[in-house]
Amino acid sequence: MSITLPSDEKIAAHPRVGAWQMLKRQPIGAQLLTLLLAIVIITPFLWMFLGSFKSNFELMQRQGQTLWIENPTLSNYVRLFQEYDFARYFLNSTFVASVTAVIATSISAFAGYALARFSFPGKGVLSFLILLTQMIPAIATIIPLFIWFRSLHLLDTYWALIIAYNAFSIPFCTWLLRGFFMEIPVELEEAAMIDGAGQITTFFRVVLPLCLPGLLATLIFSFILAWQEFLFAVTFTSSSELRTLTVGVAAMRGKDIVDWGLLNAGCVVTTIPLAILFAFVQRYLVKGLTAGAVKG
């Protein structure tokens, strides 16, 4: 079975062709394979979403294991915000993820540009070390970070999470933006400098606007990484006032009884913001990720 993709010329000639129209042009085998893959991916999320509208009693019954809802109810969502401080968890995750994304993108932009444009001793070694950090599992850094944060009195603070998340976001974002900066012709910067612009002015007024898709991709990546992280959040924070959404959802699991309806509702509230965010910026995210991987 061969899968043929439309050529770049055809796509350029039909800029308004949507994903559904492109799928209909594929062979029937490719369409069935895509449909099967979509069902496999969507079904767990659909079951979670529909399960959030079922009572715990219904979920424990045989009919509760299907996608059909016999008695829809919003009680799980009501209990979610009445019995737990879920609004606080939501604000905590939003704050930590937003600050992490802004800091990681800002630092990575300068670092990536330096690696792409400047030559200095140890540049190759530094680039290798940045890439090497992605091979280190997060759990291997738990003890050193915990000791460090304890000595600096940062445990059970927002800054412990922000620093830990940036430690893993910045290396990847730097490598991503490095490849993106290398795609920009140097002649554009030279022309700006000939017109009297300095290095910093050229960077902010010429380079960054051209790298907007890449910057947006790194911003979204950093936000998602901080939003869905659990290990650092549960280790470096202990008070309920600083719980993030992932820790809050985990705390709802009882020792003897699991309230699946409540857990489903919590997972839906945790997932929906990311789904909405991705729906609006997915084309910029894909463009930024693919463009940054072409060179370098």
C-alpha positions as semicolon CSV with decimal commas, in nm:
position;residue;x (nm);y (nm);z (nm)
1;M;0,000;0,000;0,000
2;S;0,148;0,333;-0,102
3;I;0,047;0,665;0,047
4;T;0,082;0,965;-0,183
5;L;0,089;1,314;-0,046
6;P;-0,004;1,629;-0,238
7;S;0,292;1,813;-0,383
8;D;0,397;2,152;-0,251
9;E;0,280;2,313;-0,576
10;K;-0,073;2,177;-0,536
11;I;-0,092;2,287;-0,175
12;A;0,033;2,633;-0,266
13;A;-0,222;2,656;-0,548
14;H;-0,503;2,566;-0,305
15;P;-0,419;2,749;0,020
16;R;-0,768;2,701;0,158
17;V;-0,774;2,324;0,123
18;G;-0,852;2,183;0,467
19;A;-0,736;1,866;0,634
20;W;-1,062;1,687;0,551
21;Q;-1,031;1,765;0,177
22;M;-0,670;1,648;0,179
23;L;-0,769;1,325;0,354
24;K;-1,038;1,252;0,092
25;R;-0,772;1,268;-0,179
26;Q;-0,574;0,985;-0,017
27;P;-0,615;0,615;-0,109
28;I;-0,891;0,429;0,073
29;G;-0,633;0,232;0,271
30;A;-0,475;0,550;0,403
31;Q;-0,817;0,689;0,492
32;L;-0,912;0,377;0,688
33;L;-0,577;0,372;0,866
34;T;-0,612;0,740;0,960
35;L;-0,968;0,683;1,082
36;L;-0,863;0,382;1,292
37;L;-0,574;0,577;1,444
38;A;-0,805;0,870;1,525
39;I;-1,054;0,637;1,698
40;V;-0,780;0,476;1,908
41;I;-0,650;0,816;2,017
42;I;-0,984;0,990;2,076
43;T;-1,174;0,708;2,253
44;P;-0,995;0,734;2,595
45;F;-1,046;1,111;2,602
46;L;-1,408;1,075;2,497
47;W;-1,467;0,813;2,769
48;M;-1,307;1,045;3,024
49;F;-1,519;1,341;2,912
50;L;-1,847;1,147;2,911
51;G;-1,754;0,972;3,236
52;S;-1,731;1,310;3,408
53;F;-2,108;1,344;3,359
54;K;-2,185;1,005;3,514
55;S;-2,244;0,932;3,880
56;N;-1,995;0,711;4,058
57;F;-2,266;0,448;4,102
58;E;-2,329;0,437;3,726
59;L;-1,957;0,411;3,651
60;M;-1,933;0,106;3,876
61;Q;-2,210;-0,073;3,686
62;R;-2,162;-0,265;3,364
63;Q;-2,350;-0,002;3,162
64;G;-2,121;0,263;3,305
65;Q;-1,827;0,117;3,110
66;T;-1,978;0,232;2,781
67;L;-1,991;0,574;2,618
68;W;-2,365;0,601;2,677
69;I;-2,484;0,822;2,965
70;E;-2,807;0,706;3,130
71;N;-2,845;0,986;3,386
72;P;-2,629;1,290;3,298
73;T;-2,525;1,495;3,599
74;L;-2,303;1,795;3,676
75;S;-2,252;1,689;4,036
76;N;-1,893;1,584;3,972
77;Y;-1,799;1,935;3,858
78;V;-1,991;2,094;4,145
79;R;-1,814;1,873;4,399
80;L;-1,483;1,942;4,227
81;F;-1,497;2,310;4,323
82;Q;-1,689;2,269;4,649
83;E;-1,497;1,987;4,815
84;Y;-1,158;2,084;4,672
85;D;-0,994;2,421;4,612
86;F;-0,972;2,344;4,242
87;A;-0,993;2,707;4,136
88;R;-0,677;2,771;4,338
89;Y;-0,506;2,474;4,173
90;F;-0,601;2,614;3,833
91;L;-0,457;2,957;3,914
92;N;-0,137;2,800;4,051
93;S;-0,082;2,599;3,733
94;T;-0,160;2,898;3,513
95;F;0,082;3,123;3,702
96;V;0,369;2,874;3,717
97;A;0,330;2,764;3,355
98;S;0,301;3,122;3,224
99;V;0,607;3,250;3,413
100;T;0,807;2,942;3,310
101;A;0,713;2,988;2,945
102;V;0,808;3,357;2,940
103;I;1,142;3,304;3,117
104;A;1,237;2,998;2,911
105;T;1,151;3,165;2,580
106;S;1,334;3,487;2,668
107;I;1,656;3,316;2,779
108;S;1,645;3,064;2,495
109;A;1,607;3,340;2,236
110;F;1,935;3,504;2,342
111;A;2,116;3,172;2,388
112;G;1,994;3,027;2,059
113;Y;2,091;3,340;1,868
114;A;2,439;3,338;2,021
115;L;2,495;2,975;1,922
116;A;2,365;3,040;1,571
117;R;2,554;3,360;1,491
118;F;2,864;3,398;1,707
119;S;3,187;3,200;1,717
120;F;3,362;3,158;2,051
121;P;3,589;2,902;2,220
122;G;3,402;2,597;2,342
123;K;3,095;2,659;2,127
124;G;3,082;2,299;2,005
125;V;3,123;2,160;2,356
126;L;2,855;2,392;2,490
127;S;2,614;2,289;2,216
128;F;2,679;1,923;2,295
129;L;2,623;1,977;2,667
130;I;2,294;2,156;2,599
131;L;2,180;1,861;2,391
132;L;2,311;1,616;2,652
133;T;2,081;1,760;2,919
134;Q;1,783;1,618;2,730
135;M;1,912;1,267;2,795
136;I;1,904;1,307;3,173
137;P;1,580;1,178;3,330
138;A;1,404;1,427;3,554
139;I;1,392;1,187;3,847
140;A;1,774;1,177;3,856
141;T;1,780;1,546;3,952
142;I;1,523;1,527;4,231
143;I;1,767;1,484;4,524
144;P;2,021;1,750;4,413
145;L;1,745;2,002;4,342
146;F;1,572;1,925;4,672
147;I;1,895;1,983;4,869
148;W;1,964;2,301;4,677
149;F;1,615;2,441;4,724
150;R;1,620;2,352;5,093
151;S;1,948;2,537;5,147
152;L;1,808;2,842;4,965
153;H;1,475;2,821;5,151
154;L;1,285;2,780;4,824
155;L;1,095;2,463;4,912
156;D;0,718;2,503;4,906
157;T;0,738;2,815;4,691
158;Y;0,647;2,898;4,332
159;W;1,012;2,968;4,253
160;A;1,114;2,609;4,322
161;L;0,882;2,490;4,047
162;I;0,969;2,771;3,807
163;I;1,344;2,712;3,840
164;A;1,309;2,335;3,806
165;Y;1,085;2,361;3,500
166;N;1,316;2,611;3,332
167;A;1,612;2,384;3,392
168;F;1,455;2,133;3,153
169;S;1,277;2,374;2,917
170;I;1,562;2,612;2,837
171;P;1,806;2,354;2,684
172;F;1,547;2,216;2,442
173;C;1,411;2,562;2,354
174;T;1,766;2,691;2,298
175;W;1,840;2,407;2,056
176;L;1,510;2,461;1,878
177;L;1,559;2,836;1,835
178;R;1,921;2,785;1,729
179;G;1,804;2,591;1,426
180;F;1,541;2,853;1,355
181;F;1,787;3,143;1,372
182;M;2,022;2,963;1,137
183;E;1,753;2,969;0,869
184;I;1,744;3,349;0,864
185;P;1,981;3,489;0,597
186;V;2,271;3,676;0,750
187;E;2,237;3,932;0,470
188;L;1,922;4,069;0,630
189;E;2,110;4,151;0,948
190;E;2,405;4,293;0,755
191;A;2,171;4,519;0,560
192;A;2,016;4,648;0,884
193;M;2,361;4,718;1,028
194;I;2,467;4,902;0,712
195;D;2,162;5,125;0,760
196;G;2,292;5,214;1,106
197;A;2,119;4,960;1,330
198;G;2,325;4,807;1,609
199;Q;2,346;4,440;1,699
200;I;2,078;4,465;1,967
201;T;1,843;4,672;1,748
202;T;1,886;4,425;1,462
203;F;1,810;4,136;1,694
204;F;1,487;4,287;1,828
205;R;1,357;4,455;1,511
206;V;1,471;4,218;1,237
207;V;1,551;3,873;1,374
208;L;1,280;3,824;1,637
209;P;0,987;3,925;1,409
210;L;1,108;3,672;1,151
211;C;1,130;3,406;1,424
212;L;0,779;3,459;1,557
213;P;0,659;3,102;1,474
214;G;0,965;2,957;1,646
215;L;0,921;3,180;1,951
216;L;0,557;3,082;1,973
217;A;0,648;2,713;1,945
218;T;0,896;2,739;2,232
219;L;0,649;2,939;2,439
220;I;0,378;2,675;2,396
221;F;0,620;2,388;2,458
222;S;0,740;2,542;2,784
223;F;0,385;2,615;2,895
224;I;0,264;2,261;2,828
225;L;0,568;2,108;2,998
226;A;0,505;2,309;3,317
227;W;0,128;2,264;3,302
228;Q;0,131;1,884;3,294
229;E;0,437;1,819;3,516
230;F;0,374;1,619;3,833
231;L;0,701;1,486;3,980
232;F;0,859;1,821;4,071
233;A;0,526;1,969;4,181
234;V;0,456;1,693;4,431
235;T;0,816;1,689;4,560
236;F;0,896;2,057;4,601
237;T;0,558;2,175;4,735
238;S;0,368;2,048;5,036
239;S;0,100;2,305;5,123
240;S;-0,241;2,280;4,961
241;E;-0,226;2,651;4,869
242;L;0,056;2,579;4,622
243;R;-0,085;2,264;4,464
244;T;-0,099;2,256;4,087
245;L;-0,371;2,082;3,890
246;T;-0,179;1,757;3,846
247;V;-0,110;1,729;4,218
248;G;-0,467;1,829;4,300
249;V;-0,607;1,554;4,077
250;A;-0,374;1,296;4,231
251;A;-0,481;1,404;4,581
252;M;-0,842;1,319;4,499
253;R;-0,765;0,950;4,477
254;G;-0,871;0,785;4,800
255;K;-0,688;0,503;4,975
256;D;-0,971;0,251;4,956
257;I;-1,230;0,399;4,719
258;V;-1,163;0,574;4,389
259;D;-1,424;0,832;4,290
260;W;-1,392;0,789;3,913
261;G;-1,654;1,050;3,830
262;L;-1,469;1,315;4,030
263;L;-1,134;1,212;3,882
264;N;-1,276;1,232;3,531
265;A;-1,407;1,581;3,598
266;G;-1,069;1,688;3,735
267;C;-0,888;1,548;3,432
268;V;-1,129;1,726;3,196
269;V;-1,070;2,061;3,368
270;T;-0,696;1,998;3,347
271;T;-0,701;1,897;2,980
272;I;-0,947;2,145;2,825
273;P;-0,723;2,458;2,854
274;L;-0,443;2,280;2,667
275;A;-0,685;2,154;2,402
276;I;-0,823;2,505;2,347
277;L;-0,473;2,653;2,336
278;F;-0,352;2,395;2,086
279;A;-0,661;2,441;1,867
280;F;-0,581;2,811;1,821
281;V;-0,205;2,789;1,771
282;Q;-0,147;2,443;1,623
283;R;-0,038;2,566;1,281
284;Y;0,213;2,806;1,434
285;L;0,339;2,533;1,665
286;V;0,390;2,283;1,380
287;K;0,552;2,549;1,163
288;G;0,789;2,651;1,441
289;L;0,889;2,296;1,531
290;T;0,947;2,181;1,173
291;A;1,126;2,497;1,061
292;G;1,364;2,484;1,356
293;A;1,460;2,127;1,270
294;V;1,563;2,184;0,909
295;K;1,914;2,313;0,971
296;G;2,174;2,278;1,241
